[in-house]
């Protein structure tokens, strides 16, 4: 007679097999259904939080964050979308025409927009008890870029990483295979033992986009060490560095985590190719509570109001923007240079992606706007006696050197 322990083990094996088949089906489906415009991209993630698709997009940049924050607002003939693409390594300007292309691209629906990244070797994401997933990939010999994102919601936590070449039994990744890069004074890169670790605090149901958050602490660890965590619950860690692969070949990985985790090997960014330049897309005037076509509708708008609430959120901030009667929620992905205390009660003009919200009488109306950076906020007025805001006036926006190179700032157009 089968013991309860063995029955539980069998159920776990069957569950993992079913989940593996579902993941494989998702990947195969993604290969067959290439996304070629922004409307398709937005609609593909209306009912799913994560999918894999081939991607071939050409679009014009409306706005961009600092490179390390990795946020672009882009437009094509089909629509507008805010994309979280990771560190793009250089300044990208409004009016730049770009191409984004990849196979089996990992697409994730985020609060502000959509995150794009190469396919992870292992996807063990979500809220769950300790769960082991496997993956296989071909690796060249030498130091391969590595990133492992992990988080825990409540109660128990776990993280273990195993690997093996070909069909050999998997062993825990040894500290001697893990390195991080350091540039010396001459700019030369040196490799030192260990991984970089960044600790974050928050509650998530899936691995968040850590690029938009600020770590509570950072340091060097010898391995995938959860002892680095700042607390047991509502915490996440990003490990980055290099995996030293002894010989080229097929490698098997096993990732056990509680709660979710993602393991990436190789480049973490999609290639962004500049195909030309044109005028920066002009936003349309947004109206509080105006009708939107659907929850998938996106618009590149400019909208004015008074800031009645503001809160720092990682690299960005959230605020409420109020007209005489109505209020909308605004998120800024990259708030470098903005002082929340001085922004409060100021009257501003914001350029961003407008999204619809569902009202109690089942209408979809403009209720949220997301901006890429502080460059998309123009100051109109501030409360009497307030110190100068650390954001640019309308005239300053028009006069700033970067805008002269890229063309007039969309937020400044039509300002009085």
N, C-alpha and C positions, 0 to 999 in steps of 0.2 A: 504493500500500500504506500502511495506517495505521501511523504510528510508535508505538513503545512509550509515548512521552510522551502522545500523543493518546489512546491506549487507556486509559491511567491516568486521564486527565482525564474521559473518557466514563464510566468506572466510578464515579468520584467523583460526577458529576452524577446518574447513575442511583441510586446509593446515597442521596444526599440527597433525591431525588424520592420514593423508597420510604419513607424515614423520615418525610418530610412527610405522605405519605398515611396512614401508621400513626398519626401524631400527630393528624391531622384525624379519623380514625376513632375514636380515643380520646375526642376532644372531643365528637363527635356522639353517641357511646355514652353519655358522661356526661350529656348533655342529656336522654337518654331514660330514664335510670335514676337518679332522684332518691333521695338518702339522707335518710330521715326519722327514724331513731333510731340510738342509739349502737352497738347490736349490728350493724346493717348497715354502719356506718362501720368498725368493727373488722374485720369479715369481708371487706370490700371490699379491704383492704390486706394480707390474709394471703398472697396470692400475687404481689402487685405492690408495687413500691417507690413508684411515682408514678402517680396517676390524676387524671382530671378528672371531677367530678360536680356536678350541681345538689344543693344542700344546704338542708334545712329541718329544723333541730333545735330542740327545746325541752327544757331540762334544768335541774336544780338543782345549784348549786355546792357541792361538798364541801370544796374548799380552793383557794387561789389564791396565786400568787407576788406579788412586787412588780410594779406595772404594767409597768415597762420590761423585765422578764424575760419576761412574756407567757405564763405557764403557768396553766392551769385544770384542776382535776379535777372532772368533772361526772358526774351520774347521772340516768338516766331509767328508765322501767319496763322497758327492755330490757337495761340494763347500765350499765357504768362505763367511762370512758376519760379518759386524760390528754391534754389538747389544748394544743398550742403555737400561739397565735393572734397573737403579736406584741404590741407595746405597746398595752394597752387604755386607757391614759391616766387611769385613776382607780382607787381602791381597790374591789375586788370582794370581797364577804364570803361566807362559808359561809351557806347558806340562801337566797341570792339566786337567783331563778328567771330564766333568761335565754333569749333566742331568738337563734340563729345562722342566717343565711339568705344564700344567694348563688347565682349561676348560674355554671356552668363553674368551680367552685372547684377550686383546685390543692391536692390532698391528697398528703402525703408521709409515708411511714412513717419514724419516728425511733426511736432507741434507747429513749427513755422512753415515747413515745406517738405521736400523729399531729399533724403540722403542717398548719394550714389557712391558705390565703392566696388572694387574687385570682389569676386566671390571668396568667402572665407574657406580655409581648408576644413574647418569644423564649425558648425553652427549649433551651439548648445544653449540658445537664448531662451528667455522667458522665466517666469516664476515656476519653480519646480523643486522637488527634493533632489538629492544627489543622483545625477543621471549621467551615464557615460555615452558619448558619441564617438564615432570613428571617422577617419578620412584618409585618403591616399593621394599623394602628389609626387611628381617627378622633381628632383632637386639637383642642381649642379653642386659640385664640390666648392667649398669656401664659405664665406660668411654671407648668409641670406637675411635680409631685413625681416624682423619678426615683430608682431604686435598681438598682445592678448588682452582683451577687455573682459573684465569680470565685475559682477555686482551681486549684492545680497540684499533682499528685502527685509524679512523678519526671521527670527529664530536661527536655525542651524545654517552653517555655511561650510563650503568645501571647495577645493581646487587642486587637481592633480593632472599632470601632463606626462604622457608616455609616448615613445616613438621607437621605431625599429626599421631597418632596411629590409625591403622585400618581405619575405614570409617569416623572418626571425621573430621570436617572441618580444613584444614591446617591453621596454624598460623605462623607468622614470628618466626624463631629460636631466642629464648631469650638469652641475654648475660649470664644469670645464668646457661645455659647449655653448655657453651663454656669454655674450659680450656687448659692450656699448661703445659708441664712438665719441672721442673727444678731440677737438681741434686745438692745436697748440698756437703759440703766438705768431708763428709763421703761416698759419692757415693749413698746415699739414694735419691730416686725420690720423689719430692713433686709436687703437682698440685696447680697451681695458676690460678686465673680468667683471661680470655682473650685468644686470639689466637696470634701466631707468624705471622707476615706479612713481606714479602720481596717484594720490589718494583723493577721492571725491566723496561728498556727503549729499544724500538726497534719497527720495523714494522713487523708484522706477519699477515698471513691470517688464521692461526689456532693456537691454544694454543701451544707455543713452549716447548721444553724440558728445563725447567728452571734449571735443574741440570747442564747443560753445560754453563749456563750464570752466571754473577756476579751481585748481586743486587746493585742498586744505594743506597738504604737504607733499613734498617730492624728495626723492633720494635714490640711492643705488642699493639694490638687493642682489644676493648671490643667485637666487632662483625665483620661481613663482611663489613667493613667500607671503601668505596671508597675514603673517605676523606684523606686516607693515601697516595693516589697516588702522584707521584712527578710532574705529568702534566696531561692534559686532553686527549691528543692524543698520539698514538704510545707508549703505556704504558701497563704493565701487573703487576698483583699482585698474589703471592702465599700465601694462608692462610693455616697454619697447626696447629694442636692441637688435642683436644679430644672433642667429643660430649658426654655429660652426659645423658645417656638414662635412664629414670625413671623406666621402667618396660620392661621385655622381650616381644616381639611381632612383628607383621607386622607393618611397618611404611611407610607412603607415604611422598614423598618429591616433592616440586615444586621449580624449579630454573628458574628465569627470568634474562636474561642478554643481554647486548649490549656492545661489540660484543660477542665473544665466551667464554665459561666456561665449566669446567669439575668438577664434584663432586665425590670424592672417599671416601668410608668408609671402615675401616678395613685396613689390611696390604697393602701397596703400592708396595711391591716387590714380584716378583715370587721367589719361593724357588729354590736355586741353590744347587744341591747335588753333592758332589765330589764322583766319582766312581772309581778313580784310578789316576795313574801318568804314564807318558811316556816321551820320548824325545820331546822337543819343536819342533813343525813343522818347517821345514827349508823353508825359502822363495825362490822362483825362481828369477832369475835376470830379472828385468823389463827393457824394452826398450822404449824410448820416441817414441810415435806414432806407436807402434806395433799394429797389427791387433787384435781386440777382437772379440769373437764369436757373441756377441749381447750386447745390453744395460743391460741385466740381468747378464752378465758374471762378475764374481768377481775372483780376483787372489791375493794370498798372495805373495807379491813381495818385493824385495829390489832394490832401485834405487838411483843413485848418481847424484849430480848436485850442482850448485852454487845458493845460495839464492839471488834473485834479487829484491824481494819485500816481506815484512813481516808486518803483522798487528795483533794486539791483538784482540781476539774475545771471550769475556766472560772468561771461564776457559781455553780456548785454544787459538790457533792462526791460521791464514791463511798465506800462503806464496806461491811465485812462485819459482819453481825450474827449472833451465835452464841448458841445455847441450850446445854444441857448436852452434847448430842451432835451437833447439826446446825448448819449455817451457811447463811445466805441473803445474796444481794447486794442492797444498798440504794443507790438514787440519790436525791439531793436536787437539784431543779432550781435553787433559789434559796437559797444557804447564807449569805446576809448575816447576820452576827452569830455565826456558828459558828466556833470555833477548832479546827481539826483536831487539834492536839497535845493540847489539853485534853479533847477528845471521846474520844480513844483510851482504851480500857478502862473507860469509863463504862457504866453500865447505863441504857438508855433505852427509852421507849415511842414508837413511830412509827406515824402514820396515813398510809396511802398506797394506791396501786393495786397489787394483787397480780397477778402474772403467773405462768404455769406454765412449767416447763422440762421437757425430755424426759430421762428417766433412761436408763441403759444397758440396762435391761430394758423400755424403750419405754413406761414410765408417764409421765403428765404430772402433775407435783406442783408445789406452791407453791415457787418458788425465787428470785423477785425481787420487790422492792417499790420503788415510786417515789413520792416525796413532792414536793409542790409547793414547800414552803419550810421554813425553820427553825421556823416557827410550828407545824408538824406534828410536832415532836420535843419530847417532854417528858422531863425528867431525873428518874431514879428514885434512882440512887446513883452515887458516883464513888469511885475508888481513894483509900485513906487517904493524907492529906497532899497531895492534889491541890488546886490553886487552884480557886476557884469557877468553874464552867462558865458561859460566856456564853450559856446557854440557860435557859429558864424552868423552875422546878420545877413539879410538878403543881399545888400550891397557887397558885403565881404565875400559871399559865395560867388557872385559874378566876377569879382576881382581876383580870386585866388589863382595862383599860377597853374595848379593842376587842372582847374576848370578851363583856363585859357587853352591848354594843350588838348583837352578832350572835347571842348565845346561847352556851351552854356549849361549850367546845372539845371536839370529838369525842374527841381523844386523852386528855382528862382524865376522861372518863366511866368509871366503874367502877374508878378508880385507888384504891389503898389508901395 
